[in-house]
Structures are given as structure tokens and as C-alpha cells.
Amino acid sequence: MSEYRKPAFERMEASLLACPKCKRAVKPRKRLLLVLPEGDKYLYLCPQCGSTCGDTIETPLRPNR
Ligand SMILES: [Zn+2]
């Protein structure tokens, strides 16, 4: 197995994402898109061309009561 596999979701900020338009890795801007019941949905936007490089849903940590 030569491919290095990461866990599907990591609890970290994306530092670099591949932009489909610029065809290179960019440091994306994070923009809040939607507030969903299950969490806040963010878009990662390319700072060069504004293309969407990816998205993420951040689930809030609900305190148990
Ligand atoms: Zn771009």
C-alpha cells in the first residue's frame, strides 16, 4: 500500500487546499455559509479567484446536561 491514508475528518483547520481553477494549493479563506441544526457550514474559498475549494460542517460541542 503506497498511498498514505488520513482519517476522513480531522478536527483541524485546513491549511492548504487545491483550487480547481488555479490548479494549485492555496491557503483558503473560511466563510460561514449556513447555520444548520447539526452545525455551522463553512465554505473554503480560494483567495486568488474566489472559487470554492471545499466545505466543512463544524458541529458544536453540546454540553451534556
Ligand atoms: Zn483559485
N, CA, C, O and the ligand as a Tripos MOL2 file, in Angstrom:
@<TRIPOS>MOLECULE
protein
  261   259    66     0     0
PROTEIN
NO_CHARGES

@<TRIPOS>ATOM
      1 N           0.8510   -1.1890    0.0000 N.3       1 MET1
      2 CA          0.0000    0.0000    0.0000 C.3       1 MET1
      3 C           0.8950    1.2510    0.0000 C.2       1 MET1
      4 O           1.5970    1.5220    0.9740 O.2       1 MET1
      5 N           0.8580    1.9760   -1.0660 N.am      2 SER2
      6 CA          1.7600    3.1200   -1.1530 C.3       2 SER2
      7 C           1.0740    4.4210   -0.7710 C.2       2 SER2
      8 O           1.7300    5.4070   -0.4360 O.2       2 SER2
      9 N          -0.2340    4.4130   -0.8220 N.am      3 GLU3
     10 CA         -0.9440    5.6580   -0.5570 C.3       3 GLU3
     11 C          -1.0940    5.8880    0.9340 C.2       3 GLU3
     12 O          -1.5100    5.0050    1.6840 O.2       3 GLU3
     13 N          -0.7500    7.0730    1.3350 N.am      4 TYR4
     14 CA         -0.8820    7.4230    2.7380 C.3       4 TYR4
     15 C          -2.3040    7.8930    2.9890 C.2       4 TYR4
     16 O          -2.7440    8.8970    2.4300 O.2       4 TYR4
     17 N          -3.0050    7.1750    3.8170 N.am      5 ARG5
     18 CA         -4.4200    7.4990    4.0540 C.3       5 ARG5
     19 C          -4.5900    8.2080    5.3900 C.2       5 ARG5
     20 O          -4.0860    7.7770    6.4280 O.2       5 ARG5
     21 N          -5.3040    9.2860    5.3180 N.am      6 LYS6
     22 CA         -5.6140   10.0290    6.5260 C.3       6 LYS6
     23 C          -7.0300    9.6790    6.9520 C.2       6 LYS6
     24 O          -7.8170    9.1920    6.1400 O.2       6 LYS6
     25 N          -7.3550    9.9130    8.1770 N.am      7 PRO7
     26 CA         -8.7580    9.8020    8.5830 C.3       7 PRO7
     27 C          -9.6140   10.7720    7.7760 C.2       7 PRO7
     28 O          -9.1530   11.8520    7.4070 O.2       7 PRO7
     29 N         -10.8410   10.3930    7.5070 N.am      8 ALA8
     30 CA        -11.6930   11.1970    6.6430 C.3       8 ALA8
     31 C         -11.8830   12.6120    7.1800 C.2       8 ALA8
     32 O         -11.8550   13.5820    6.4230 O.2       8 ALA8
     33 N         -12.0690   12.7150    8.4450 N.am      9 PHE9
     34 CA        -12.2840   14.0340    9.0150 C.3       9 PHE9
     35 C         -11.3130   14.2510   10.1510 C.2       9 PHE9
     36 O         -11.2070   13.4470   11.0770 O.2       9 PHE9
     37 N         -10.6230   15.3400   10.0540 N.am     10 GLU10
     38 CA         -9.7270   15.7070   11.1290 C.3      10 GLU10
     39 C         -10.2040   16.9970   11.7350 C.2      10 GLU10
     40 O         -10.6750   17.9010   11.0450 O.2      10 GLU10
     41 N         -10.0750   17.0630   13.0240 N.am     11 ARG11
     42 CA        -10.5060   18.2710   13.7120 C.3      11 ARG11
     43 C          -9.4030   19.3090   13.6440 C.2      11 ARG11
     44 O          -8.7640   19.5990   14.6560 O.2      11 ARG11
     45 N          -9.1750   19.8600   12.4980 N.am     12 MET12
     46 CA         -8.1570   20.8910   12.3690 C.3      12 MET12
     47 C          -8.5230   21.8210   11.2320 C.2      12 MET12
     48 O          -9.3250   21.4750   10.3640 O.2      12 MET12
     49 N          -7.9420   22.9800   11.2430 N.am     13 GLU13
     50 CA         -8.1460   23.9110   10.1570 C.3      13 GLU13
     51 C          -7.4160   23.3920    8.9210 C.2      13 GLU13
     52 O          -6.3110   22.8570    9.0090 O.2      13 GLU13
     53 N          -8.0460   23.5610    7.7950 N.am     14 ALA14
     54 CA         -7.3630   23.2260    6.5630 C.3      14 ALA14
     55 C          -6.3190   24.3050    6.2950 C.2      14 ALA14
     56 O          -6.6400   25.4920    6.2440 O.2      14 ALA14
     57 N          -5.0960   23.8900    6.1280 N.am     15 SER15
     58 CA         -4.0560   24.8840    5.8920 C.3      15 SER15
     59 C          -3.9260   25.1520    4.3990 C.2      15 SER15
     60 O          -3.8090   26.3060    3.9870 O.2      15 SER15
     61 N          -3.9450   24.1140    3.5950 N.am     16 LEU16
     62 CA         -3.8540   24.2710    2.1550 C.3      16 LEU16
     63 C          -4.8740   23.3790    1.4870 C.2      16 LEU16
     64 O          -5.0560   22.2230    1.8680 O.2      16 LEU16
     65 N          -5.5400   23.9320    0.4820 N.am     17 LEU17
     66 CA         -6.4750   23.1440   -0.3060 C.3      17 LEU17
     67 C          -6.1650   23.3760   -1.7720 C.2      17 LEU17
     68 O          -5.6690   24.4340   -2.1600 O.2      17 LEU17
     69 N          -6.4650   22.3770   -2.5730 N.am     18 ALA18
     70 CA         -6.2470   22.5160   -4.0030 C.3      18 ALA18
     71 C          -7.3880   23.3190   -4.6120 C.2      18 ALA18
     72 O          -8.5580   22.9770   -4.4400 O.2      18 ALA18
     73 N          -7.0440   24.3820   -5.3210 N.am     19 CYS19
     74 CA         -8.0540   25.1670   -6.0080 C.3      19 CYS19
     75 C          -8.2720   24.5770   -7.4010 C.2      19 CYS19
     76 O          -7.3130   24.3720   -8.1460 O.2      19 CYS19
     77 N          -9.5300   24.3050   -7.7530 N.am     20 PRO20
     78 CA         -9.8030   23.7010   -9.0640 C.3      20 PRO20
     79 C          -9.5050   24.6500  -10.2170 C.2      20 PRO20
     80 O          -9.2210   24.2040  -11.3280 O.2      20 PRO20
     81 N          -9.5640   25.9350   -9.9660 N.am     21 LYS21
     82 CA         -9.2970   26.8900  -11.0460 C.3      21 LYS21
     83 C          -7.8280   27.2350  -11.1750 C.2      21 LYS21
     84 O          -7.2650   27.2280  -12.2700 O.2      21 LYS21
     85 N          -7.2250   27.5330  -10.0590 N.am     22 CYS22
     86 CA         -5.8110   27.9160  -10.0800 C.3      22 CYS22
     87 C          -4.8990   26.7120  -10.2790 C.2      22 CYS22
     88 O          -3.7210   26.8580  -10.6070 O.2      22 CYS22
     89 N          -5.4530   25.5300  -10.0780 N.am     23 LYS23
     90 CA         -4.6920   24.2830  -10.2280 C.3      23 LYS23
     91 C          -3.4720   24.2530   -9.3380 C.2      23 LYS23
     92 O          -2.4130   23.7550   -9.7210 O.2      23 LYS23
     93 N          -3.6330   24.7860   -8.1630 N.am     24 ARG24
     94 CA         -2.5350   24.6920   -7.2140 C.3      24 ARG24
     95 C          -3.1020   24.7810   -5.8060 C.2      24 ARG24
     96 O          -4.2750   25.0930   -5.6000 O.2      24 ARG24
     97 N          -2.2510   24.5030   -4.8660 N.am     25 ALA25
     98 CA         -2.6870   24.5530   -3.4750 C.3      25 ALA25
     99 C          -2.6900   25.9950   -3.0050 C.2      25 ALA25
    100 O          -1.7300   26.7380   -3.2100 O.2      25 ALA25
    101 N          -3.7710   26.3690   -2.3820 N.am     26 VAL26
    102 CA         -3.9050   27.7310   -1.8780 C.3      26 VAL26
    103 C          -4.2770   27.6750   -0.4010 C.2      26 VAL26
    104 O          -4.7610   26.6610    0.1030 O.2      26 VAL26
    105 N          -4.0410   28.7670    0.2590 N.am     27 LYS27
    106 CA         -4.4800   28.8690    1.6420 C.3      27 LYS27
    107 C          -5.8610   29.4860    1.6300 C.2      27 LYS27
    108 O          -6.0010   30.6860    1.3930 O.2      27 LYS27
    109 N          -6.8910   28.6790    1.8840 N.am     28 PRO28
    110 CA         -8.2560   29.1380    1.6550 C.3      28 PRO28
    111 C          -8.7600   30.0780    2.7380 C.2      28 PRO28
    112 O          -8.3020   30.0590    3.8800 O.2      28 PRO28
    113 N          -9.7000   30.8820    2.3410 N.am     29 ARG29
    114 CA        -10.4560   31.6650    3.3060 C.3      29 ARG29
    115 C         -11.6700   30.8700    3.7270 C.2      29 ARG29
    116 O         -12.2730   30.1510    2.9290 O.2      29 ARG29
    117 N         -12.0140   31.0090    4.9780 N.am     30 LYS30
    118 CA        -13.1510   30.2790    5.5130 C.3      30 LYS30
    119 C         -14.3140   31.2420    5.6490 C.2      30 LYS30
    120 O         -14.1930   32.2930    6.2790 O.2      30 LYS30
    121 N         -15.4320   30.8820    5.0590 N.am     31 ARG31
    122 CA        -16.6040   31.7590    5.1390 C.3      31 ARG31
    123 C         -17.8070   30.9810    5.6350 C.2      31 ARG31
    124 O         -18.1040   29.8910    5.1470 O.2      31 ARG31
    125 N         -18.4890   31.5480    6.6010 N.am     32 LEU32
    126 CA        -19.6910   30.9050    7.1190 C.3      32 LEU32
    127 C         -20.7840   30.9520    6.0620 C.2      32 LEU32
    128 O         -21.1330   32.0210    5.5600 O.2      32 LEU32
    129 N         -21.3160   29.7920    5.7320 N.am     33 LEU33
    130 CA        -22.3320   29.7110    4.6860 C.3      33 LEU33
    131 C         -23.7220   29.5350    5.2740 C.2      33 LEU33
    132 O         -24.6440   30.2820    4.9480 O.2      33 LEU33
    133 N         -23.8610   28.5620    6.1260 N.am     34 LEU34
    134 CA        -25.1770   28.2330    6.6630 C.3      34 LEU34
    135 C         -25.0410   27.8470    8.1250 C.2      34 LEU34
    136 O         -24.0290   27.2970    8.5610 O.2      34 LEU34
    137 N         -26.0680   28.1460    8.8470 N.am     35 VAL35
    138 CA        -26.1330   27.6260   10.2210 C.3      35 VAL35
    139 C         -27.1830   26.5310   10.2300 C.2      35 VAL35
    140 O         -28.3770   26.7950   10.0900 O.2      35 VAL35
    141 N         -26.7350   25.3330   10.3920 N.am     36 LEU36
    142 CA        -27.6110   24.1630   10.3620 C.3      36 LEU36
    143 C         -27.8380   23.6620   11.7790 C.2      36 LEU36
    144 O         -27.0640   23.9600   12.6890 O.2      36 LEU36
    145 N         -28.9060   22.8980   11.9540 N.am     37 PRO37
    146 CA        -29.1400   22.3220   13.2940 C.3      37 PRO37
    147 C         -27.9680   21.4670   13.7600 C.2      37 PRO37
    148 O         -27.6730   21.3900   14.9530 O.2      37 PRO37
    149 N         -27.3040   20.8230   12.7970 N.am     38 GLU38
    150 CA        -26.2100   19.9340   13.2030 C.3      38 GLU38
    151 C         -24.8590   20.6390   13.2700 C.2      38 GLU38
    152 O         -23.8550   20.0430   13.6620 O.2      38 GLU38
    153 N         -24.8440   21.8940   12.8880 N.am     39 GLY39
    154 CA        -23.5790   22.6120   12.9630 C.3      39 GLY39
    155 C         -23.5250   23.7650   11.9820 C.2      39 GLY39
    156 O         -24.4820   24.0180   11.2510 O.2      39 GLY39
    157 N         -22.4150   24.4530   11.9700 N.am     40 ASP40
    158 CA        -22.2280   25.5660   11.0590 C.3      40 ASP40
    159 C         -21.4910   25.0770    9.8220 C.2      40 ASP40
    160 O         -20.4580   24.4110    9.9050 O.2      40 ASP40
    161 N         -22.0580   25.4300    8.6660 N.am     41 LYS41
    162 CA        -21.4100   25.0230    7.4270 C.3      41 LYS41
    163 C         -20.5450   26.1610    6.9170 C.2      41 LYS41
    164 O         -21.0020   27.2950    6.7720 O.2      41 LYS41
    165 N         -19.2970   25.8420    6.6490 N.am     42 TYR42
    166 CA        -18.3490   26.8240    6.1400 C.3      42 TYR42
    167 C         -17.9010   26.4390    4.7450 C.2      42 TYR42
    168 O         -17.8040   25.2600    4.4040 O.2      42 TYR42
    169 N         -17.6320   27.4510    3.9540 N.am     43 LEU43
    170 CA        -17.0050   27.2400    2.6630 C.3      43 LEU43
    171 C         -15.5510   27.6620    2.7460 C.2      43 LEU43
    172 O         -15.2050   28.6280    3.4260 O.2      43 LEU43
    173 N         -14.7230   26.9370    2.0570 N.am     44 TYR44
    174 CA        -13.3390   27.3510    1.8910 C.3      44 TYR44
    175 C         -13.1950   27.9620    0.5130 C.2      44 TYR44
    176 O         -13.4330   27.3060   -0.5010 O.2      44 TYR44
    177 N         -12.8040   29.2210    0.4890 N.am     45 LEU45
    178 CA        -12.7170   29.9380   -0.7730 C.3      45 LEU45
    179 C         -11.2630   30.2430   -1.0950 C.2      45 LEU45
    180 O         -10.4600   30.5700   -0.2210 O.2      45 LEU45
    181 N         -10.9560   30.1250   -2.3740 N.am     46 CYS46
    182 CA         -9.6240   30.4780   -2.8440 C.3      46 CYS46
    183 C          -9.4400   31.9940   -2.7340 C.2      46 CYS46
    184 O         -10.2860   32.7540   -3.2050 O.2      46 CYS46
    185 N          -8.3440   32.4370   -2.1190 N.am     47 PRO47
    186 CA         -8.1300   33.8860   -2.0080 C.3      47 PRO47
    187 C          -7.7710   34.5350   -3.3410 C.2      47 PRO47
    188 O          -7.8900   35.7510   -3.4910 O.2      47 PRO47
    189 N          -7.3360   33.7360   -4.3020 N.am     48 GLN48
    190 CA         -6.9450   34.2920   -5.5970 C.3      48 GLN48
    191 C          -8.1660   34.5270   -6.4790 C.2      48 GLN48
    192 O          -8.3670   35.6300   -6.9870 O.2      48 GLN48
    193 N          -8.9830   33.4860   -6.6610 N.am     49 CYS49
    194 CA        -10.0570   33.5730   -7.6500 C.3      49 CYS49
    195 C         -11.4430   33.4540   -7.0150 C.2      49 CYS49
    196 O         -12.4480   33.6540   -7.6970 O.2      49 CYS49
    197 N         -11.5120   33.1400   -5.7530 N.am     50 GLY50
    198 CA        -12.7950   33.0490   -5.0860 C.3      50 GLY50
    199 C         -13.5420   31.7550   -5.3180 C.2      50 GLY50
    200 O         -14.6960   31.6290   -4.9080 O.2      50 GLY50
    201 N         -12.9190   30.7970   -5.9610 N.am     51 SER51
    202 CA        -13.5700   29.5100   -6.1650 C.3      51 SER51
    203 C         -13.7010   28.7530   -4.8520 C.2      51 SER51
    204 O         -12.9130   28.9250   -3.9220 O.2      51 SER51
    205 N         -14.7110   27.9200   -4.8130 N.am     52 THR52
    206 CA        -14.8900   27.0770   -3.6430 C.3      52 THR52
    207 C         -13.9030   25.9180   -3.7050 C.2      52 THR52
    208 O         -13.9030   25.1350   -4.6540 O.2      52 THR52
    209 N         -13.0800   25.8230   -2.6990 N.am     53 CYS53
    210 CA        -12.1020   24.7360   -2.6550 C.3      53 CYS53
    211 C         -12.6000   23.5710   -1.8220 C.2      53 CYS53
    212 O         -12.0510   22.4700   -1.8850 O.2      53 CYS53
    213 N         -13.6270   23.8140   -1.0540 N.am     54 GLY54
    214 CA        -14.1320   22.7450   -0.2130 C.3      54 GLY54
    215 C         -15.0930   23.3200    0.7980 C.2      54 GLY54
    216 O         -15.2940   24.5330    0.8630 O.2      54 GLY54
    217 N         -15.6770   22.4580    1.5760 N.am     55 ASP55
    218 CA        -16.5540   22.9380    2.6320 C.3      55 ASP55
    219 C         -16.4390   22.0260    3.8440 C.2      55 ASP55
    220 O         -15.8670   20.9370    3.7880 O.2      55 ASP55
    221 N         -16.9930   22.5020    4.9140 N.am     56 THR56
    222 CA        -16.9180   21.7270    6.1380 C.3      56 THR56
    223 C         -18.1080   22.0810    7.0090 C.2      56 THR56
    224 O         -18.6390   23.1890    6.9320 O.2      56 THR56
    225 N         -18.5170   21.1510    7.8220 N.am     57 ILE57
    226 CA        -19.5380   21.4320    8.8230 C.3      57 ILE57
    227 C         -18.9040   21.2520   10.1820 C.2      57 ILE57
    228 O         -18.3840   20.1870   10.5140 O.2      57 ILE57
    229 N         -18.9590   22.3120   10.9560 N.am     58 GLU58
    230 CA        -18.3960   22.2260   12.2950 C.3      58 GLU58
    231 C         -19.5260   21.9970   13.2720 C.2      58 GLU58
    232 O         -20.3880   22.8520   13.4770 O.2      58 GLU58
    233 N         -19.4980   20.8250   13.8670 N.am     59 THR59
    234 CA        -20.5330   20.5130   14.8330 C.3      59 THR59
    235 C         -20.1640   21.1070   16.1760 C.2      59 THR59
    236 O         -19.0610   20.8920   16.6780 O.2      59 THR59
    237 N         -21.0740   21.8420   16.7470 N.am     60 PRO60
    238 CA        -20.7880   22.4050   18.0670 C.3      60 PRO60
    239 C         -20.7470   21.3050   19.1140 C.2      60 PRO60
    240 O         -21.4940   20.3290   19.0480 O.2      60 PRO60
    241 N         -19.8760   21.4810   20.0600 N.am     61 LEU61
    242 CA        -19.8180   20.5230   21.1570 C.3      61 LEU61
    243 C         -20.9220   20.8580   22.1280 C.2      61 LEU61
    244 O         -20.8900   21.8840   22.8070 O.2      61 LEU61
    245 N         -21.8840   19.9890   22.1810 N.am     62 ARG62
    246 CA        -23.0140   20.2260   23.0720 C.3      62 ARG62
    247 C         -22.6840   19.7000   24.4540 C.2      62 ARG62
    248 O         -22.3370   18.5300   24.6180 O.2      62 ARG62
    249 N         -22.7910   20.5460   25.4240 N.am     63 PRO63
    250 CA        -22.5610   20.0610   26.7910 C.3      63 PRO63
    251 C         -23.6970   19.1430   27.2270 C.2      63 PRO63
    252 O         -24.8670   19.4440   26.9920 O.2      63 PRO63
    253 N         -23.3680   18.0660   27.8390 N.am     64 ASN64
    254 CA        -24.3930   17.1660   28.3790 C.3      64 ASN64
    255 C         -24.9860   17.7580   29.6390 C.2      64 ASN64
    256 O         -24.2910   18.2700   30.5170 O.2      64 ASN64
    257 N         -26.2710   17.6670   29.6850 N.am     65 ARG65
    258 CA        -26.8770   18.1720   30.9160 C.3      65 ARG65
    259 C         -27.7180   17.0970   31.5770 C.2      65 ARG65
    260 O         -28.3090   17.3360   32.6300 O.2      65 ARG65
    261 ZN         -8.1930   29.7990   -7.1940 Zn       66 ZN66
@<TRIPOS>BOND
     1     1     2 1
     2     2     3 1
     3     3     4 2
     4     3     5 am
     5     5     6 1
     6     6     7 1
     7     7     8 2
     8     7     9 am
     9     9    10 1
    10    10    11 1
    11    11    12 2
    12    11    13 am
    13    13    14 1
    14    14    15 1
    15    15    16 2
    16    15    17 am
    17    17    18 1
    18    18    19 1
    19    19    20 2
    20    19    21 am
    21    21    22 1
    22    22    23 1
    23    23    24 2
    24    23    25 am
    25    25    26 1
    26    26    27 1
    27    27    28 2
    28    27    29 am
    29    29    30 1
    30    30    31 1
    31    31    32 2
    32    31    33 am
    33    33    34 1
    34    34    35 1
    35    35    36 2
    36    35    37 am
    37    37    38 1
    38    38    39 1
    39    39    40 2
    40    39    41 am
    41    41    42 1
    42    42    43 1
    43    43    44 2
    44    43    45 am
    45    45    46 1
    46    46    47 1
    47    47    48 2
    48    47    49 am
    49    49    50 1
    50    50    51 1
    51    51    52 2
    52    51    53 am
    53    53    54 1
    54    54    55 1
    55    55    56 2
    56    55    57 am
    57    57    58 1
    58    58    59 1
    59    59    60 2
    60    59    61 am
    61    61    62 1
    62    62    63 1
    63    63    64 2
    64    63    65 am
    65    65    66 1
    66    66    67 1
    67    67    68 2
    68    67    69 am
    69    69    70 1
    70    70    71 1
    71    71    72 2
    72    71    73 am
    73    73    74 1
    74    74    75 1
    75    75    76 2
    76    75    77 am
    77    77    78 1
    78    78    79 1
    79    79    80 2
    80    79    81 am
    81    81    82 1
    82    82    83 1
    83    83    84 2
    84    83    85 am
    85    85    86 1
    86    86    87 1
    87    87    88 2
    88    87    89 am
    89    89    90 1
    90    90    91 1
    91    91    92 2
    92    91    93 am
    93    93    94 1
    94    94    95 1
    95    95    96 2
    96    95    97 am
    97    97    98 1
    98    98    99 1
    99    99   100 2
   100    99   101 am
   101   101   102 1
   102   102   103 1
   103   103   104 2
   104   103   105 am
   105   105   106 1
   106   106   107 1
   107   107   108 2
   108   107   109 am
   109   109   110 1
   110   110   111 1
   111   111   112 2
   112   111   113 am
   113   113   114 1
   114   114   115 1
   115   115   116 2
   116   115   117 am
   117   117   118 1
   118   118   119 1
   119   119   120 2
   120   119   121 am
   121   121   122 1
   122   122   123 1
   123   123   124 2
   124   123   125 am
   125   125   126 1
   126   126   127 1
   127   127   128 2
   128   127   129 am
   129   129   130 1
   130   130   131 1
   131   131   132 2
   132   131   133 am
   133   133   134 1
   134   134   135 1
   135   135   136 2
   136   135   137 am
   137   137   138 1
   138   138   139 1
   139   139   140 2
   140   139   141 am
   141   141   142 1
   142   142   143 1
   143   143   144 2
   144   143   145 am
   145   145   146 1
   146   146   147 1
   147   147   148 2
   148   147   149 am
   149   149   150 1
   150   150   151 1
   151   151   152 2
   152   151   153 am
   153   153   154 1
   154   154   155 1
   155   155   156 2
   156   155   157 am
   157   157   158 1
   158   158   159 1
   159   159   160 2
   160   159   161 am
   161   161   162 1
   162   162   163 1
   163   163   164 2
   164   163   165 am
   165   165   166 1
   166   166   167 1
   167   167   168 2
   168   167   169 am
   169   169   170 1
   170   170   171 1
   171   171   172 2
   172   171   173 am
   173   173   174 1
   174   174   175 1
   175   175   176 2
   176   175   177 am
   177   177   178 1
   178   178   179 1
   179   179   180 2
   180   179   181 am
   181   181   182 1
   182   182   183 1
   183   183   184 2
   184   183   185 am
   185   185   186 1
   186   186   187 1
   187   187   188 2
   188   187   189 am
   189   189   190 1
   190   190   191 1
   191   191   192 2
   192   191   193 am
   193   193   194 1
   194   194   195 1
   195   195   196 2
   196   195   197 am
   197   197   198 1
   198   198   199 1
   199   199   200 2
   200   199   201 am
   201   201   202 1
   202   202   203 1
   203   203   204 2
   204   203   205 am
   205   205   206 1
   206   206   207 1
   207   207   208 2
   208   207   209 am
   209   209   210 1
   210   210   211 1
   211   211   212 2
   212   211   213 am
   213   213   214 1
   214   214   215 1
   215   215   216 2
   216   215   217 am
   217   217   218 1
   218   218   219 1
   219   219   220 2
   220   219   221 am
   221   221   222 1
   222   222   223 1
   223   223   224 2
   224   223   225 am
   225   225   226 1
   226   226   227 1
   227   227   228 2
   228   227   229 am
   229   229   230 1
   230   230   231 1
   231   231   232 2
   232   231   233 am
   233   233   234 1
   234   234   235 1
   235   235   236 2
   236   235   237 am
   237   237   238 1
   238   238   239 1
   239   239   240 2
   240   239   241 am
   241   241   242 1
   242   242   243 1
   243   243   244 2
   244   243   245 am
   245   245   246 1
   246   246   247 1
   247   247   248 2
   248   247   249 am
   249   249   250 1
   250   250   251 1
   251   251   252 2
   252   251   253 am
   253   253   254 1
   254   254   255 1
   255   255   256 2
   256   255   257 am
   257   257   258 1
   258   258   259 1
   259   259   260 2
@<TRIPOS>SUBSTRUCTURE
     1 MET1         2 RESIDUE 1 A MET
     2 SER2         6 RESIDUE 1 A SER
     3 GLU3        10 RESIDUE 1 A GLU
     4 TYR4        14 RESIDUE 1 A TYR
     5 ARG5        18 RESIDUE 1 A ARG
     6 LYS6        22 RESIDUE 1 A LYS
     7 PRO7        26 RESIDUE 1 A PRO
     8 ALA8        30 RESIDUE 1 A ALA
     9 PHE9        34 RESIDUE 1 A PHE
    10 GLU10       38 RESIDUE 1 A GLU
    11 ARG11       42 RESIDUE 1 A ARG
    12 MET12       46 RESIDUE 1 A MET
    13 GLU13       50 RESIDUE 1 A GLU
    14 ALA14       54 RESIDUE 1 A ALA
    15 SER15       58 RESIDUE 1 A SER
    16 LEU16       62 RESIDUE 1 A LEU
    17 LEU17       66 RESIDUE 1 A LEU
    18 ALA18       70 RESIDUE 1 A ALA
    19 CYS19       74 RESIDUE 1 A CYS
    20 PRO20       78 RESIDUE 1 A PRO
    21 LYS21       82 RESIDUE 1 A LYS
    22 CYS22       86 RESIDUE 1 A CYS
    23 LYS23       90 RESIDUE 1 A LYS
    24 ARG24       94 RESIDUE 1 A ARG
    25 ALA25       98 RESIDUE 1 A ALA
    26 VAL26      102 RESIDUE 1 A VAL
    27 LYS27      106 RESIDUE 1 A LYS
    28 PRO28      110 RESIDUE 1 A PRO
    29 ARG29      114 RESIDUE 1 A ARG
    30 LYS30      118 RESIDUE 1 A LYS
    31 ARG31      122 RESIDUE 1 A ARG
    32 LEU32      126 RESIDUE 1 A LEU
    33 LEU33      130 RESIDUE 1 A LEU
    34 LEU34      134 RESIDUE 1 A LEU
    35 VAL35      138 RESIDUE 1 A VAL
    36 LEU36      142 RESIDUE 1 A LEU
    37 PRO37      146 RESIDUE 1 A PRO
    38 GLU38      150 RESIDUE 1 A GLU
    39 GLY39      154 RESIDUE 1 A GLY
    40 ASP40      158 RESIDUE 1 A ASP
    41 LYS41      162 RESIDUE 1 A LYS
    42 TYR42      166 RESIDUE 1 A TYR
    43 LEU43      170 RESIDUE 1 A LEU
    44 TYR44      174 RESIDUE 1 A TYR
    45 LEU45      178 RESIDUE 1 A LEU
    46 CYS46      182 RESIDUE 1 A CYS
    47 PRO47      186 RESIDUE 1 A PRO
    48 GLN48      190 RESIDUE 1 A GLN
    49 CYS49      194 RESIDUE 1 A CYS
    50 GLY50      198 RESIDUE 1 A GLY
    51 SER51      202 RESIDUE 1 A SER
    52 THR52      206 RESIDUE 1 A THR
    53 CYS53      210 RESIDUE 1 A CYS
    54 GLY54      214 RESIDUE 1 A GLY
    55 ASP55      218 RESIDUE 1 A ASP
    56 THR56      222 RESIDUE 1 A THR
    57 ILE57      226 RESIDUE 1 A ILE
    58 GLU58      230 RESIDUE 1 A GLU
    59 THR59      234 RESIDUE 1 A THR
    60 PRO60      238 RESIDUE 1 A PRO
    61 LEU61      242 RESIDUE 1 A LEU
    62 ARG62      246 RESIDUE 1 A ARG
    63 PRO63      250 RESIDUE 1 A PRO
    64 ASN64      254 RESIDUE 1 A ASN
    65 ARG65      258 RESIDUE 1 A ARG
    66 ZN66       261 GROUP 0 **** ****
